[in-house]
Each structure stands twice: as structure tokens, then as C-alpha cells.
Amino acid sequence: MSIQKINEHLLTYPESKTTQLTVSSKQETGSLYHISKDTSIKSFTPRFSKRQMSTEDITIARVVCAPTIYGCVLAYSSIHSDYTAFENKKVDKDSIFKGGYVVYEIDYEYNLNPSKKLVPDVKNTDEKWLVSYSEETREYPAKKIAKFFVEQFMYKPTENKLPTIESILFIEVMDSSGLKLSTNHKLDKGFYKVELPIWDHESWSNLSFDKDSMMKIEPIDYDQYKDSKNKVASLLSEVPEYLNW
């Protein structure tokens, strides 16, 4: 597909938006990921976001994704609240939190890079947008490449009003090509225990997809992964199907 189509599509936006967006190809950006509580997504349709920051652009329909899982986690910014505000009685069964997340890799050819003016936290997350700029991009095919759940959150007091929140994730990478956890860490197919901060006392403004020196990664075997998953599942016993997600 020609890059001309997406460049022409950009011209349909107000100039105030067009000047804050650049185009990159998959060869330049690499793989793009999206994390979700929904375990059955086959494709993504660009839409108007309902979870954006109050200062973030809400006028452009898009699929929000990132080139690293850490970037996705920081952009999602609600992992700890998913656990503390656990709900399991929703009409939409796909939106029920089963205790973990699926990592989707999205097939695409070109993406948009929003500026800080459109996405204030883009320097932390490296957020990318996929938009509908042709008949072929009304939907973006996706595949499951990994799963993860949180075993533990650690709230560390600071001199400020907000604590720093660190987490212990257990990740199953299912795809043979692996995935990028952060700029400096790639995970091959297998199981991992990962310790990483997800929120700091300045609303994670000091955390970034490429600042991962505090990240600890430990390869584990399936039994260790399963044991931890069963332990977490027992705390979420109202959703027994958790073991099947």
C-alpha cells in the first residue's frame, strides 16, 4: 500500500493536528503491541478513546499501541486499579477482568507518531496510533503473542503525597519471535518473572519505556508460572474461569 494514502488522509485533519503527527513505516517502528483484558480480540478498529488523559487529543479515531510492553503498561496506567476495583458482573463478558492481560501484536504497514501536544505522556510510553486511511485499514488484524498477570504490588512511601508503586509480573511469551519488553530487553518464547515500577510519586513522569534500569527479569519454568497463577487465582475466586484465560 502506498504511503501516499496515509499522507493524503492526514490532510483531512485540521492543520493543528496534522502538524503534530508524523508517519512511520513498520520497517522503521517495528512490532506494535496492545494489552487488553479482553481475551478474544481478532482485530482492532480505530475508535475514539474513552480512556485518554484530560489533556490528550480526543478528536482522532485510532488504535493505541506501543513498540514495547512496558510502554503499553505505562500508557494503560490502570493495572493496579483493575485489581483494587475488581468487578466480575458485567453484561459484556469480554470486559470482565479475569485477573490478567493478553498481549496482542497488531499487523500494520504505517503508523502515526503523535507529539507531546496531542499525547502529553508520549515520551514515557512511545505511544503510536493506527488510523483508518484506506479500505484495508478499517480493521487491523491482531494475534495473541503473550499473557501476563500481576502477582504482587508494592506501595513504597515517599516524601511526596503519592507513593511509588512497583509490581511483580509473570509473563508467558507464546510467540516464537518473542517480544520487546522495553527498549533494552527482549523476551524470547518462554516464562518470566519481571519486577518493574508502574507508577511513581510524580504520576510516573520519571518512568519510561527506555528507562528500565530498575527492571529485574528472571526466566522461570512452567511450574513456577502455574503455581503463581493458581495462587493469584485463589484470591480472585469469584471468577473460576480465570484459569482458562
GUVO-95581 format. One record per residue (C-alpha): residue number from 1; x, y, z. Coordinates in pm, 1 decimal, m for minus. Layout:
<pts>
   num          X          Y          Z
   NUM          X          Y          Z
...
</pts>
This chain:
<pts>
   num          X          Y          Z
     1        0.0        0.0        0.0
     2      139.6      339.5      m91.9
     3      242.3      585.7      177.9
     4       59.0      841.9      m30.9
     5     m276.1      725.7      106.0
     6     m191.8      792.3      468.5
     7      m30.5     1125.0      381.1
     8     m345.9     1224.0      195.1
     9     m551.6     1112.9      494.5
    10     m351.2     1342.9      721.3
    11     m467.9     1636.1      510.8
    12     m826.8     1567.0      622.9
    13     m733.8     1664.6      979.6
    14     m720.2     2026.7     1097.6
    15     m377.4     2178.6     1047.7
    16     m337.4     2198.7     1426.2
    17     m343.9     1816.3     1429.9
    18     m157.7     1745.7     1106.2
    19      147.2     1943.0     1218.0
    20      163.7     1735.1     1537.2
    21      172.8     1397.6     1359.9
    22      441.2     1217.4     1161.3
    23      422.6      893.1      963.8
    24      646.8      588.9     1009.0
    25      652.0      251.4      836.8
    26      659.4      m86.0     1007.8
    27     1022.1     m119.7      893.9
    28     1103.8      193.9     1094.8
    29      885.5      133.2     1402.1
    30      894.7     m245.0     1436.1
    31      625.4     m454.5     1602.0
    32      335.3     m279.8     1773.9
    33      157.0     m421.9     2078.4
    34     m168.4     m364.0     2263.1
    35     m260.4     m508.8     2603.1
    36     m619.3     m589.8     2693.5
    37     m839.8     m764.9     2949.3
    38    m1040.2     m894.1     2653.1
    39     m903.8    m1238.1     2563.8
    40    m1085.6    m1287.1     2232.3
    41     m990.1     m996.5     2003.5
    42     m935.7    m1089.9     1638.8
    43     m885.7     m739.6     1501.2
    44     m882.1     m378.2     1616.9
    45    m1098.7      m99.8     1475.6
    46     m981.7      261.8     1511.7
    47    m1213.2      442.8     1751.2
    48    m1233.5      746.5     1974.2
    49    m1060.1      669.0     2300.7
    50    m1256.3      662.9     2625.7
    51     m950.7      630.6     2848.8
    52     m737.4      924.0     2744.7
    53     m581.4     1183.4     2975.7
    54     m783.2     1501.8     3024.9
    55     m526.8     1692.4     2815.0
    56     m497.6     1430.3     2540.8
    57     m647.9     1461.5     2193.5
    58     m995.6     1306.8     2162.3
    59    m1076.7     1405.2     1803.1
    60     m892.1     1136.0     1606.6
    61    m1017.4      777.2     1594.1
    62     m726.4      537.3     1642.2
    63     m593.7      211.6     1777.2
    64     m348.3      296.8     2053.5
    65      m39.8       77.0     2075.1
    66      331.2       85.5     2155.6
    67      653.7      m86.1     2041.2
    68      722.2     m224.4     2391.8
    69      515.2     m397.6     2658.8
    70      644.9     m159.8     2924.5
    71      524.1      128.7     2710.0
    72      181.2      m38.5     2688.7
    73      169.3      m85.9     3066.7
    74      258.1      277.8     3132.1
    75        8.2      400.1     2870.5
    76     m267.0      178.6     3013.9
    77     m187.2      319.3     3360.4
    78     m470.1      126.2     3529.1
    79     m325.4     m213.5     3611.3
    80     m318.2     m150.4     3985.1
    81     m673.1      m10.4     3983.6
    82     m800.8     m314.8     3790.4
    83     m704.3     m526.7     4089.4
    84     m824.2     m289.1     4361.2
    85    m1157.7     m222.1     4186.0
    86    m1221.5     m579.6     4077.1
    87    m1556.7     m634.3     3901.3
    88    m1694.6     m954.2     3755.7
    89    m2064.2     m886.7     3694.2
    90    m2076.9     m702.5     3366.6
    91    m2310.9     m757.1     3074.7
    92    m2017.5     m755.3     2833.6
    93    m1836.6    m1076.7     2927.3
    94    m1530.5     m980.7     2723.3
    95    m1472.6     m680.4     2951.6
    96    m1469.3     m890.0     3269.5
    97    m1132.3     m877.8     3438.8
    98    m1014.2    m1236.6     3469.8
    99     m703.0    m1144.1     3661.4
   100     m464.9    m1097.2     3372.4
   101     m397.1     m943.8     3033.0
   102     m340.0    m1061.2     2678.1
   103      m66.4     m903.1     2468.1
   104     m172.7     m859.6     2105.3
   105       63.4     m790.6     1817.4
   106     m109.5     m582.6     1550.5
   107      m48.2     m620.3     1178.7
   108        1.7     m285.5     1006.9
   109      200.5     m103.8      740.3
   110      211.6      259.1      856.2
   111      161.4      424.8     1194.3
   112      128.0      779.6     1321.0
   113      359.8      930.3     1581.9
   114      169.7     1185.3     1793.4
   115      354.7     1477.4     1950.4
   116      359.3     1568.7     2317.6
   117       94.7     1829.1     2241.6
   118     m152.5     1554.4     2140.4
   119      m35.0     1292.7     2392.4
   120      138.9     1455.9     2691.2
   121      293.1     1129.0     2814.5
   122      423.1     1008.8     2476.5
   123      785.7     1049.3     2587.9
   124      715.1      794.3     2862.5
   125      517.6      544.5     2658.2
   126      626.7      589.9     2294.3
   127      258.0      565.4     2203.5
   128      171.8      505.2     1835.8
   129     m157.1      540.9     1651.7
   130     m310.7      324.7     1381.5
   131     m584.2      503.2     1187.4
   132     m826.0      419.9      907.6
   133     m676.1      577.3      598.1
   134     m795.1      324.3      337.6
   135    m1041.7       42.8      280.4
   136     m781.7     m206.4      402.6
   137     m722.5      m24.6      732.4
   138    m1077.7      m12.5      861.8
   139     m967.2     m303.5     1078.9
   140     m622.3     m417.4     1187.7
   141     m570.6     m794.9     1231.1
   142     m416.0     m898.6     1562.9
   143     m274.5    m1212.8     1718.5
   144     m212.6    m1317.7     2077.8
   145      158.0    m1340.2     2146.5
   146      175.9    m1329.8     2526.7
   147      m15.8    m1323.2     2854.4
   148       70.7    m1174.0     3190.4
   149      m70.4    m1125.6     3536.4
   150       40.0     m941.6     3847.6
   151      140.3    m1144.0     4149.9
   152      214.6     m853.4     4377.5
   153      203.2     m475.2     4409.3
   154      437.2     m290.0     4643.5
   155      345.0       61.2     4755.6
   156      658.0      244.9     4866.2
   157      612.3      566.2     5070.1
   158      790.7      879.5     4953.8
   159      830.9     1232.1     5085.3
   160      562.1     1334.7     4839.8
   161      187.1     1281.1     4856.6
   162      185.9      983.9     4619.8
   163      368.0      653.8     4671.2
   164      577.9      470.4     4418.1
   165      409.4      150.4     4301.3
   166      622.4     m143.4     4196.4
   167      488.8     m471.8     4062.6
   168      583.4     m833.1     4005.5
   169      453.6     m965.2     3674.0
   170      450.1    m1321.6     3548.4
   171      468.6    m1331.9     3169.5
   172      412.8    m1616.7     2925.2
   173      556.6    m1538.4     2580.7
   174      381.7    m1768.8     2334.7
   175      517.9    m1644.8     2003.3
   176      840.1    m1793.1     1866.6
   177      962.8    m1448.8     1757.1
   178      944.9    m1320.0     2115.0
   179      858.1     m962.0     2207.6
   180     1014.2     m637.4     2325.4
   181      954.5     m583.0     2695.5
   182     1134.9     m248.8     2687.6
   183     1390.4      m73.3     2470.8
   184     1675.5     m272.9     2621.0
   185     1506.6     m605.5     2694.8
   186     1367.3     m862.6     2452.6
   187     1193.3    m1175.6     2580.7
   188     1212.6    m1499.1     2384.3
   189      939.5    m1760.5     2393.0
   190      901.7    m1891.8     2749.0
   191      804.1    m1787.3     3101.4
   192      935.6    m1493.7     3304.1
   193      908.6    m1321.3     3639.0
   194      954.8     m947.1     3594.8
   195      980.7     m678.5     3862.5
   196      916.3     m324.0     3741.1
   197      778.0        9.4     3863.2
   198      442.6      107.7     3715.3
   199      373.4      433.6     3898.3
   200      598.2      685.0     4069.0
   201      530.1      965.1     4315.0
   202      502.2     1212.8     4027.9
   203      233.6     1014.4     3844.2
   204      501.5      803.5     3670.8
   205      653.3     1105.2     3497.6
   206     1000.0      966.1     3575.9
   207      926.0      623.2     3428.9
   208      976.0      541.8     3062.8
   209      983.0      256.7     2812.7
   210     1356.4      322.8     2768.1
   211     1444.9      377.4     3136.4
   212     1442.3       21.9     3260.2
   213     1741.4        5.9     3494.5
   214     1506.8      m79.2     3783.7
   215     1362.1     m372.5     3591.5
   216     1453.5     m724.5     3707.0
   217     1391.4    m1018.0     3472.5
   218     1411.4    m1383.6     3577.0
   219     1344.0    m1671.8     3335.7
   220     1127.9    m1935.5     3507.1
   221      972.5    m2269.0     3412.6
   222      608.0    m2354.5     3351.8
   223      556.9    m2499.5     3700.8
   224      668.8    m2176.1     3866.5
   225      439.9    m1978.1     3637.3
   226      145.6    m2209.3     3704.5
   227      197.2    m2210.7     4081.9
   228      193.9    m1831.9     4095.8
   229     m108.9    m1814.7     3865.7
   230     m300.6    m2057.0     4088.6
   231     m209.8    m1852.6     4395.0
   232     m336.5    m1530.9     4238.1
   233     m646.6    m1707.3     4104.9
   234     m737.7    m1817.6     4457.1
   235     m760.0    m1450.8     4554.0
   236     m997.9    m1392.4     4262.3
   237    m1209.3    m1699.5     4328.7
   238    m1529.8    m1531.2     4212.9
   239    m1403.0    m1582.5     3859.2
   240    m1306.3    m1952.0     3831.4
   241    m1269.7    m1920.8     3453.7
   242     m953.9    m1722.8     3525.5
   243     m755.2    m2041.7     3487.4
   244     m868.9    m2064.2     3126.5
   245     m783.2    m1711.5     3010.2
</pts>
